[in-house]
């Protein structure tokens, strides 16, 4: 089982490093060419778009993994319906959120960007909402259909072009160009991934059609997808609000830029953690639908151990390498080192939580997700507000992330105490 988990997670990690790694390298180029103040605004625009997508889209992506994996495991010919529900729910949700971002683009540009000239840039970032939702569904479906290897190849092929697009846009030294380059790069990734899944649908005759899904098939959206998405919507607004508060603090532009560099590293690490956790989700879902409690418990235990060890090792290396790398390549971001180290610590605290989130999804318990994410949101806003009141700046907000992540882990562990105790008992026997 551990070999299966590591194999799937490794392929997913390759896919993620190819796509997200290229994007992250492009973001570093933007940080270099824009400077701390303008880069802070660039990341705030991106975060505003992610406010409407990240956890909501990831929740739908996890729902897609669950229902498609169950459809494949059941062998009842319901794969086409599961795919239709997965894509359909993502497209409908993305259109709603993209329209909302379009409507709010002007006040966001004035209040956050300090200039109405950025309204067009904020409006264009609504395209990131579409890529966020569709990409999350693609990742979830690829895991369920065991097409991670093919997806990894597709992302490896597009990675150089993705970086070239973002680097070329960053050299214009303009926030708008940087955002447009990010949009083009992410659409390229989505198109490459969709070609893989489209080939599978064509070869197996699993077409996407509204008629393929019944009302009962769609019921999973409001029973699991929407509640899970609602829990995600509690998290990202808190992250966005903490950045907005930092932007309006003393020396806010520079402080936001220093925080943003560390937050980009945290985000890419969280994405990688999500990749590993998602690899465990179809195994958990298939085991639960078969009634294999022992297998589900072993998957839970081993995936938590794997993710904590890997995350701690990567975070430790990055924390030690950061002072040397920043001094050598980006001396203007010297004050970003301490916030970066605290944000990496928060990522380590989040590692077990990502697995426990997938377990809640596999169990069909969105209430657990709602409680845990609400605890994170409340803790982050409260701790960040206190830190900024004390004048702690970017470092204070980064510490707030570590506190909120720890609180979230405690809540999820408490909600899963029976499963964790049983898993521990099984490991001893």
C-alpha positions as CSV (number, residue, x, y, z in Angstrom):
1,X,0.0,0.0,0.0
2,X,2.8,2.4,0.8
3,X,4.4,1.6,-2.6
4,X,1.1,2.4,-4.3
5,X,0.8,5.6,-2.3
6,X,4.4,6.7,-3.0
7,X,4.1,5.8,-6.6
8,X,1.0,7.8,-7.2
9,X,2.2,10.7,-5.1
10,X,5.6,10.7,-6.9
11,X,3.9,11.0,-10.3
12,X,1.6,13.6,-9.0
13,X,4.5,15.5,-7.5
14,X,6.3,15.4,-10.9
15,X,3.2,16.8,-12.5
16,X,2.9,19.5,-9.9
17,X,6.5,20.5,-10.0
18,X,6.3,20.8,-13.8
19,X,3.3,23.0,-13.8
20,X,3.5,24.9,-10.5
21,X,7.3,24.9,-10.5
22,X,7.3,26.7,-13.9
23,X,4.7,29.2,-12.5
24,X,6.6,29.7,-9.3
25,X,9.8,30.4,-11.3
26,X,7.8,32.9,-13.3
27,X,6.6,34.5,-10.1
28,X,10.2,34.8,-8.9
29,X,11.0,36.6,-12.2
30,X,8.2,39.0,-11.6
31,X,9.5,39.6,-8.1
32,X,12.9,40.5,-9.5
33,X,11.7,42.8,-12.3
34,X,8.8,44.5,-10.4
35,X,10.5,45.1,-7.0
36,X,8.9,44.6,-3.5
37,X,6.2,47.3,-3.7
38,X,4.8,46.4,-7.2
39,X,5.3,42.7,-6.6
40,X,3.1,43.0,-3.5
41,X,0.3,44.5,-5.6
42,X,0.8,41.7,-8.2
43,X,0.4,39.0,-5.5
44,X,-2.5,40.8,-4.0
45,X,-4.3,40.7,-7.4
46,X,-3.5,37.0,-7.7
47,X,-4.7,36.4,-4.2
48,X,-7.9,38.2,-4.9
49,X,-8.6,35.9,-7.8
50,X,-7.7,32.9,-5.7
51,X,-10.1,34.2,-3.1
52,X,-12.9,33.0,-5.4
53,X,-11.3,29.7,-6.4
54,X,-8.6,28.0,-4.4
55,X,-10.4,26.1,-1.7
56,X,-13.8,26.1,-3.3
57,X,-12.2,24.7,-6.5
58,X,-10.1,22.2,-4.6
59,X,-13.2,21.0,-2.7
60,X,-14.9,20.3,-6.1
61,X,-11.7,18.6,-7.3
62,X,-11.7,16.3,-4.3
63,X,-15.4,15.6,-4.9
64,X,-14.5,14.7,-8.5
65,X,-11.8,12.3,-7.3
66,X,-14.3,10.6,-4.9
67,X,-17.2,10.2,-7.3
68,X,-15.1,9.1,-10.3
69,X,-13.0,6.7,-8.2
70,X,-16.2,5.2,-6.8
71,X,-17.7,5.0,-10.3
72,X,-14.7,3.1,-11.6
73,X,-14.6,0.8,-8.5
74,X,-18.3,-0.1,-8.8
75,X,-18.1,-1.1,-12.4
76,X,-21.7,0.0,-13.1
77,X,-21.0,2.2,-16.1
78,X,-21.4,5.5,-14.2
79,X,-18.1,7.0,-15.1
80,X,-19.5,9.2,-17.8
81,X,-22.1,10.6,-15.4
82,X,-19.4,11.2,-12.7
83,X,-17.3,13.1,-15.2
84,X,-20.2,15.2,-16.4
85,X,-21.1,16.2,-12.8
86,X,-17.5,17.0,-12.0
87,X,-16.9,19.3,-15.0
88,X,-20.4,20.7,-14.9
89,X,-20.3,21.8,-11.3
90,X,-16.9,23.4,-11.9
91,X,-18.0,25.4,-14.9
92,X,-21.1,26.6,-13.3
93,X,-19.3,27.7,-10.1
94,X,-16.5,29.3,-11.9
95,X,-18.9,31.4,-14.0
96,X,-20.6,32.7,-10.9
97,X,-17.4,33.6,-9.2
98,X,-15.8,35.1,-12.3
99,X,-18.9,37.4,-12.8
100,X,-18.6,38.5,-9.1
101,X,-15.0,39.4,-9.6
102,X,-15.7,41.3,-12.7
103,X,-18.4,43.3,-10.9
104,X,-16.0,44.1,-8.0
105,X,-13.0,44.9,-10.2
106,X,-13.3,48.7,-10.0
107,X,-13.8,49.1,-6.2
108,X,-11.0,46.5,-5.6
109,X,-8.6,48.4,-7.8
110,X,-9.4,51.7,-6.0
111,X,-9.4,50.3,-2.4
112,X,-6.6,47.8,-2.6
113,X,-4.5,48.9,-5.6
114,X,-4.9,52.6,-4.9
115,X,-5.6,53.4,-8.6
116,X,-8.5,53.0,-10.9
117,X,-6.0,52.2,-13.7
118,X,-5.7,48.7,-12.2
119,X,-9.5,48.0,-12.7
120,X,-8.8,46.3,-16.1
121,X,-6.1,44.1,-14.5
122,X,-8.4,43.1,-11.7
123,X,-11.2,42.3,-14.2
124,X,-8.8,40.2,-16.4
125,X,-7.8,38.2,-13.3
126,X,-11.3,36.7,-13.5
127,X,-9.9,34.3,-16.1
128,X,-7.8,32.8,-13.3
129,X,-11.0,31.8,-11.7
130,X,-11.9,29.7,-14.7
131,X,-8.4,28.0,-14.8
132,X,-8.5,27.4,-11.1
133,X,-11.8,25.5,-11.2
134,X,-11.1,23.6,-14.4
135,X,-7.5,22.7,-13.3
136,X,-8.7,21.4,-10.0
137,X,-11.3,19.1,-11.7
138,X,-8.6,17.9,-14.1
139,X,-6.3,17.0,-11.3
140,X,-9.0,15.2,-9.4
141,X,-10.2,13.2,-12.4
142,X,-6.6,12.3,-13.4
143,X,-6.1,10.7,-10.0
144,X,-9.3,8.7,-10.1
145,X,-8.6,7.5,-13.7
146,X,-4.9,6.7,-13.0
147,X,-3.8,9.2,-15.6
148,X,-1.3,11.0,-13.4
149,X,1.7,9.8,-15.4
150,X,0.2,11.1,-18.7
151,X,-0.7,14.4,-17.0
152,X,2.8,14.7,-15.7
153,X,4.3,14.2,-19.2
154,X,1.9,16.9,-20.6
155,X,3.0,19.3,-17.8
156,X,6.7,18.6,-18.4
157,X,6.3,19.4,-22.1
158,X,4.5,22.7,-21.4
159,X,6.7,23.8,-18.5
160,X,9.4,25.6,-20.5
161,X,6.8,27.5,-22.5
162,X,4.9,28.4,-19.3
163,X,8.1,29.9,-17.8
164,X,9.0,31.7,-21.0
165,X,5.6,33.4,-21.1
166,X,5.8,34.6,-17.5
167,X,9.4,35.6,-17.8
168,X,8.7,37.6,-21.0
169,X,5.8,39.3,-19.3
170,X,7.8,40.1,-16.2
171,X,10.6,41.8,-18.2
172,X,8.0,44.5,-19.1
173,X,8.2,45.7,-15.5
174,X,4.5,46.3,-15.4
175,X,1.9,44.8,-13.0
176,X,-0.6,44.4,-15.8
177,X,1.8,42.5,-18.1
178,X,2.8,40.3,-15.2
179,X,-0.8,39.4,-14.5
180,X,-1.6,38.8,-18.2
181,X,1.4,36.5,-18.5
182,X,0.2,34.5,-15.5
183,X,-3.2,34.1,-17.1
184,X,-1.8,32.9,-20.4
185,X,0.6,30.5,-18.7
186,X,-2.1,28.9,-16.6
187,X,-4.5,28.5,-19.6
188,X,-1.7,26.7,-21.4
189,X,-1.4,24.2,-18.5
190,X,-5.2,23.6,-18.5
191,X,-5.2,23.0,-22.3
192,X,-2.3,20.5,-22.0
193,X,-4.0,18.6,-19.2
194,X,-7.3,18.5,-20.9
195,X,-5.8,16.9,-24.0
196,X,-4.8,13.9,-21.8
197,X,-8.3,13.5,-20.3
198,X,-10.0,14.0,-23.6
199,X,-8.0,11.2,-25.1
200,X,-9.2,8.9,-22.3
201,X,-12.8,9.9,-22.8
202,X,-12.6,9.3,-26.6
203,X,-10.9,5.9,-26.2
204,X,-13.4,4.6,-23.6
205,X,-16.5,6.3,-25.0
206,X,-17.1,8.3,-21.8
207,X,-18.5,11.5,-23.3
208,X,-19.5,14.6,-21.4
209,X,-23.2,15.3,-21.7
210,X,-25.9,16.7,-19.4
211,X,-28.1,13.7,-20.3
212,X,-25.5,11.3,-19.0
213,X,-26.2,12.4,-15.4
214,X,-29.4,11.9,-13.4
215,X,-30.8,14.0,-10.6
216,X,-29.4,11.5,-8.1
217,X,-25.9,11.9,-9.7
218,X,-26.1,15.7,-9.2
219,X,-27.2,15.3,-5.6
220,X,-23.5,14.8,-4.5
221,X,-22.9,18.4,-5.4
222,X,-25.1,19.9,-2.8
223,X,-24.6,17.0,-0.3
224,X,-20.8,17.1,-0.4
225,X,-19.4,19.6,-3.0
226,X,-21.2,22.7,-1.9
227,X,-20.8,22.2,1.8
228,X,-17.1,21.4,1.3
229,X,-16.7,24.5,-0.9
230,X,-18.4,26.6,1.7
231,X,-15.8,25.4,4.2
232,X,-13.1,26.4,1.8
233,X,-14.6,29.8,1.3
234,X,-14.0,30.4,5.0
235,X,-10.3,30.0,4.6
236,X,-9.2,32.0,1.6
237,X,-11.1,35.2,2.6
238,X,-9.2,35.1,5.9
239,X,-5.9,34.8,4.0
240,X,-6.9,37.6,1.7
241,X,-8.0,39.8,4.7
242,X,-4.7,39.3,6.5
243,X,-2.8,40.5,3.4
244,X,-5.2,43.4,3.0
245,X,-4.6,44.5,6.6
246,X,-0.8,44.2,6.1
247,X,-1.0,46.3,3.0
248,X,-2.7,49.1,5.0
249,X,-0.2,49.0,7.9
250,X,2.8,51.2,8.3
251,X,5.2,50.8,5.3
252,X,2.5,48.4,4.0
253,X,3.7,48.1,0.4
254,X,7.2,47.0,1.3
255,X,5.9,44.7,4.2
256,X,3.4,43.1,1.8
257,X,6.2,42.4,-0.7
258,X,8.4,40.8,1.9
259,X,5.5,38.7,3.2
260,X,4.4,37.8,-0.4
261,X,7.8,36.2,-1.2
262,X,7.5,33.8,1.7
263,X,3.9,33.2,1.0
264,X,4.6,32.2,-2.5
265,X,7.0,29.5,-1.2
266,X,4.4,28.4,1.4
267,X,1.8,28.2,-1.4
268,X,3.9,26.0,-3.6
269,X,4.7,23.7,-0.7
270,X,1.0,23.5,0.3
271,X,0.2,22.7,-3.3
272,X,2.7,19.9,-3.2
273,X,1.2,18.6,0.0
274,X,-2.2,18.7,-1.6
275,X,-0.9,16.6,-4.4
276,X,0.3,13.8,-2.0
277,X,-2.9,14.1,0.0
278,X,-5.0,13.8,-3.2
279,X,-3.1,10.6,-4.1
280,X,-4.5,9.1,-0.9
281,X,-8.1,10.2,-1.6
282,X,-9.1,7.7,-4.3
283,X,-7.5,4.9,-2.1
284,X,-9.6,6.0,0.9
285,X,-12.8,6.4,-1.2
286,X,-12.4,3.0,-2.9
287,X,-11.6,1.3,0.4
288,X,-14.6,2.9,2.2
289,X,-17.0,2.0,-0.6
290,X,-15.8,-1.6,-0.4
291,X,-16.2,-1.6,3.4
292,X,-12.4,-2.3,3.8
293,X,-11.9,-0.5,7.1
294,X,-8.5,-1.9,7.7
295,X,-7.2,-0.7,4.3
296,X,-8.7,2.8,4.9
297,X,-7.1,3.1,8.3
298,X,-3.7,1.9,7.0
299,X,-3.9,4.5,4.2
300,X,-4.8,7.2,6.6
301,X,-1.9,6.4,8.9
302,X,0.8,5.9,6.3
303,X,-0.2,8.9,4.2
304,X,0.0,11.2,7.3
305,X,3.5,9.8,8.2
306,X,4.7,10.2,4.6
307,X,3.5,13.7,4.2
308,X,4.8,15.0,7.6
309,X,8.3,13.6,6.9
310,X,8.5,14.9,3.4
311,X,7.1,18.3,4.3
312,X,9.4,18.8,7.3
313,X,12.5,17.8,5.2
314,X,11.7,20.2,2.4
315,X,10.7,23.0,4.7
316,X,13.9,22.6,6.7
317,X,16.1,22.7,3.6
318,X,14.3,25.9,2.3
319,X,14.5,27.6,5.7
320,X,18.3,27.0,5.9
321,X,18.9,27.9,2.2
322,X,16.8,31.1,2.3
323,X,19.3,33.5,3.9
324,X,22.0,32.4,1.4
325,X,19.8,32.5,-1.6
326,X,18.2,35.9,-0.8
327,X,21.6,37.5,0.0
328,X,22.9,36.2,-3.3
329,X,20.1,36.7,-5.7
330,X,17.5,39.1,-4.1
331,X,19.1,41.4,-1.5
332,X,16.2,43.7,-1.6
333,X,14.1,41.0,0.1
334,X,16.4,40.5,3.1
335,X,13.6,41.3,5.4
336,X,11.5,38.5,3.9
337,X,13.7,35.7,5.4
338,X,12.1,35.5,8.9
339,X,8.5,35.7,7.6
340,X,9.4,32.9,5.1
341,X,10.7,30.7,7.9
342,X,7.6,31.1,10.0
343,X,5.4,30.4,6.9
344,X,7.3,27.2,6.3
345,X,6.7,26.2,9.9
346,X,3.0,26.8,9.4
347,X,3.1,24.5,6.3
348,X,4.6,21.7,8.4
349,X,1.7,22.1,10.9
350,X,-0.7,21.9,8.0
351,X,0.7,18.6,6.6
352,X,-1.4,16.2,8.8
353,X,-4.4,18.4,8.3
354,X,-4.4,17.9,4.5
355,X,-4.8,14.2,4.9
356,X,-7.5,14.5,7.6
357,X,-9.4,16.8,5.2
358,X,-9.3,14.1,2.5
359,X,-10.5,11.5,5.0
360,X,-13.5,13.8,5.8
361,X,-14.2,14.1,2.1
362,X,-14.0,10.3,1.6
363,X,-16.3,9.8,4.6
364,X,-18.8,12.4,3.2
365,X,-18.5,14.6,6.3
366,X,-18.3,18.2,5.1
367,X,-19.2,19.4,8.6
368,X,-15.7,18.4,9.8
369,X,-14.2,20.6,7.0
370,X,-16.5,23.5,8.0
371,X,-15.5,23.4,11.6
372,X,-11.8,23.0,11.0
373,X,-11.6,25.8,8.4
374,X,-13.7,28.1,10.5
375,X,-11.2,27.6,13.3
376,X,-8.3,28.5,11.0
377,X,-10.1,31.6,9.7
378,X,-11.0,33.0,13.1
379,X,-7.5,32.3,14.5
380,X,-5.7,33.8,11.5
381,X,-7.7,37.0,11.5
382,X,-7.5,37.4,15.3
383,X,-3.7,36.7,15.5
384,X,-2.9,38.9,12.4
385,X,-4.9,41.8,13.8
386,X,-3.1,41.5,17.1
387,X,0.3,41.2,15.4
388,X,-0.3,44.3,13.3
389,X,-1.6,46.3,16.3
390,X,1.7,45.5,18.0
391,X,3.6,46.7,14.9
392,X,5.1,43.3,14.0
393,X,4.5,43.7,10.3
394,X,5.2,40.8,7.9
395,X,6.8,38.7,10.5
396,X,3.8,39.1,12.8
397,X,1.4,38.0,10.1
398,X,3.6,35.0,9.3
399,X,3.5,34.0,13.0
400,X,-0.3,34.3,12.8
401,X,-0.3,31.7,10.0
402,X,1.7,29.3,12.2
403,X,-0.8,29.8,15.1
404,X,-3.8,29.4,12.9
405,X,-2.4,26.3,11.2
406,X,-1.8,24.7,14.6
407,X,-5.3,25.5,15.8
408,X,-6.7,24.0,12.7
409,X,-4.7,20.8,13.2
410,X,-5.9,20.4,16.7
411,X,-9.6,20.8,15.6
412,X,-9.2,18.2,12.8
413,X,-7.4,15.8,15.1
414,X,-10.2,16.2,17.7
415,X,-12.9,15.5,15.1
416,X,-11.0,12.4,13.9
417,X,-9.9,11.2,17.3
418,X,-11.6,7.8,17.0
419,X,-10.0,7.1,13.6
420,X,-6.6,8.2,14.8
421,X,-6.8,6.1,18.0
422,X,-7.9,3.1,16.0
423,X,-5.2,3.6,13.4
424,X,-2.6,3.8,16.2
425,X,-4.0,0.6,17.7
426,X,-3.8,-1.2,14.4
427,X,-0.2,0.0,13.8
428,X,0.9,-1.6,17.2
429,X,-0.7,-4.9,16.3
